[in-house]
Amino acid sequence: MTVELGVLRKGSWWKYWPCFAAGLVAPLLGDLLARWIPFHFAVGIAFFVAWFFVGVIFAKRWRPKYDILGWLAAILMGLGAGLGGGVLAYYIPWR
């Protein structure tokens, strides 16, 4: 997309780069942690950590709904991702 001066702007997808990074880093971190702890726990912890940081970045950019604190929204986001990833890794192990 160009502007009047001919300079390219970042696309609308650019604001979601933390999601792409978390989707790339979380499985790799889970695989690394699986060396020391059971696989489904490792995946849950890795998804929690990755999506917690995504939540922190998003909370700084946009105010969370329902007047909750940004760090609390990030923790809830990480808990949801960690719980979902851990349960999926338990029932559908990809390793």
Residue pairs with C-beta under 8 A, 6 or more apart in sequence:
1 8
1 9
1 11
2 8
2 9
3 9
15 61
18 53
18 54
18 57
18 58
19 54
21 50
21 54
22 50
22 51
22 53
22 54
22 81
25 46
25 50
26 43
26 46
26 47
26 49
26 50
26 51
26 81
26 85
27 43
27 46
28 46
29 46
29 49
29 50
30 39
30 42
30 43
30 45
30 46
30 47
30 85
30 89
31 42
31 95
32 42
32 46
33 41
33 42
33 43
33 45
33 46
34 42
34 43
34 95
36 42
37 45
39 89
39 93
39 95
40 86
40 87
40 89
40 90
40 93
41 86
42 89
43 85
43 86
43 88
43 89
44 82
44 83
44 85
44 86
44 87
44 89
45 82
45 86
46 82
46 85
47 78
47 81
47 82
47 84
47 85
47 86
48 78
48 79
48 81
48 82
49 78
50 81
51 77
51 78
51 80
51 81
51 82
52 74
52 75
52 77
52 78
53 74
54 74
54 77
55 70
55 73
55 74
55 75
55 76
55 77
55 78
56 70
56 71
56 74
58 73
58 74
58 77
59 70
59 71
59 73
59 74
60 70
63 70
64 70
64 72
64 73
68 76
